[in-house]
């Protein structure tokens, strides 16, 4: 049985290889400054309770104004966009470097038709997590077992 090992082709394994990074990195996700974040589609937890579907979208570093949550027929769309500007100036006020960084994501969820109360969907952003509550209709709720009397 063989062991899985990472092949380190560098003579100095503690120093990342520029060429390896350049050849394997997604060019459209290349950070433009040390102040940028590597963004991707955020993780989402979905929990179903008897009364609702609860979504938790992990998006630290955002503000609640950066988010957009909308319901289009039975499609719940959660998106966000954030822009950052980074500037370095010399003592005369001339720009030595000026960079713009825009990050965005969008996630879509198909909601069960006629089983959710779309007009009562609510969202709040707290501690880096966007919490979305999608209430169920009475038809979608699990009914408790009914005891049938025997005559």
C-alpha positions in Angstrom: 0.0 0.0 0.0 1.5 3.4 -1.0 1.2 6.6 0.9 -0.1 9.8 -0.6 2.5 12.6 -0.5 2.7 16.1 -1.9 5.4 16.4 -4.5 7.5 19.4 -3.6 9.5 20.3 -6.7 11.2 23.3 -5.0 14.7 23.2 -3.6 13.5 25.4 -0.8 10.1 24.0 0.3 9.4 26.8 2.7 9.5 29.4 -0.1 6.6 29.2 -2.5 7.5 28.8 -6.1 6.4 31.9 -8.1 6.2 29.8 -11.3 4.1 27.1 -9.6 1.8 29.7 -8.2 1.6 31.6 -11.6 0.8 28.4 -13.5 -1.8 27.0 -11.2 -3.6 30.1 -10.0 -6.9 31.3 -11.4 -5.9 34.5 -13.3 -9.3 36.1 -12.7 -8.9 35.7 -8.9 -5.4 37.1 -8.6 -5.1 39.5 -5.7 -4.1 43.0 -6.6 -2.7 44.1 -3.3 -1.9 42.8 0.2 -5.3 44.3 1.3 -7.4 42.1 -1.0 -9.2 39.0 0.1 -9.4 35.7 -1.9 -13.1 35.4 -2.5 -15.1 32.6 -3.8 -18.7 31.5 -3.5 -19.5 31.5 0.2 -20.5 28.4 2.1 -24.2 28.1 2.9 -25.8 26.0 5.6 -29.5 25.1 5.0 -31.6 23.7 7.9 -35.2 22.7 7.7 -37.4 23.1 10.8 -41.1 22.3 11.0 -41.9 26.0 10.5 -39.2 27.2 8.1 -36.1 26.8 6.0 -33.1 28.6 7.7 -30.1 29.6 5.5 -26.8 30.8 6.9 -24.4 32.4 4.3 -20.8 32.8 5.6 -19.7 36.2 4.3 -17.3 37.9 6.8 -16.0 41.4 6.1 -19.2 42.5 4.4 -21.8 45.1 5.5 -25.5 44.5 5.4 -25.8 47.1 2.6 -23.5 44.9 0.4 -26.2 42.2 0.2 -29.2 41.8 -2.0 -31.8 39.1 -1.3 -34.7 38.7 -3.7 -37.4 36.2 -4.6 -38.2 35.7 -8.2 -41.1 33.3 -8.5 -39.7 30.3 -6.6 -36.0 31.3 -7.0 -34.4 32.8 -4.0 -31.3 34.8 -5.1 -28.7 35.9 -2.6 -25.9 38.2 -3.9 -23.4 40.6 -2.7 -21.0 43.1 -4.1 -18.2 45.0 -2.3 -15.6 47.4 -3.7 -12.3 48.4 -2.2 -10.0 51.1 -3.2 -6.3 51.1 -2.2 -4.0 54.1 -2.6 -0.4 54.8 -1.8 0.8 58.3 -2.1 4.2 59.9 -1.7 4.9 62.9 0.5 3.9 65.3 -2.3 0.5 63.6 -2.7 1.3 61.9 -6.0 0.0 58.4 -6.5 2.7 55.8 -6.3 0.1 53.0 -6.6 -3.7 53.1 -6.9 -5.7 49.9 -7.2 -9.4 48.9 -7.3 -10.7 45.6 -6.1 -14.3 44.5 -6.6 -15.7 41.3 -5.2 -19.1 39.7 -5.7 -21.0 36.5 -5.5 -24.4 35.2 -6.3 -26.2 32.0 -5.0 -29.6 30.8 -6.1 -32.0 28.4 -4.3 -35.1 26.8 -5.8 -37.9 27.0 -3.2 -40.6 24.4 -3.1 -43.6 25.7 -5.0 -46.7 26.6 -2.9 -44.9 25.5 0.3 -43.2 28.7 1.4 -44.5 32.1 2.4 -42.5 34.3 0.1 -43.9 37.6 1.4 -42.6 36.7 4.9 -39.0 35.9 4.1 -36.6 37.8 6.4 -32.9 38.4 6.5 -30.4 39.7 9.0 -26.6 40.0 9.0 -24.7 39.4 12.2 -21.1 38.4 13.0 -20.1 37.7 9.4 -23.2 35.5 8.7 -26.2 36.4 6.7 -29.2 34.6 8.3 -32.2 34.1 6.0 -35.5 32.6 7.3 -38.0 31.3 4.8 -41.3 30.4 6.6 -43.3 27.4 5.4 -47.0 27.4 4.6 -49.3 25.3 6.9 -49.6 22.8 4.1 -45.8 22.2 4.2 -45.6 21.7 8.0 -45.4 18.2 9.5 -48.6 17.4 11.2 -48.4 15.6 14.6 -49.7 12.1 14.7 -53.4 11.9 15.4 -54.7 9.3 17.8 -57.7 7.5 16.4 -60.2 6.4 18.9 -61.3 2.7 18.6 -65.0 2.0 19.2 
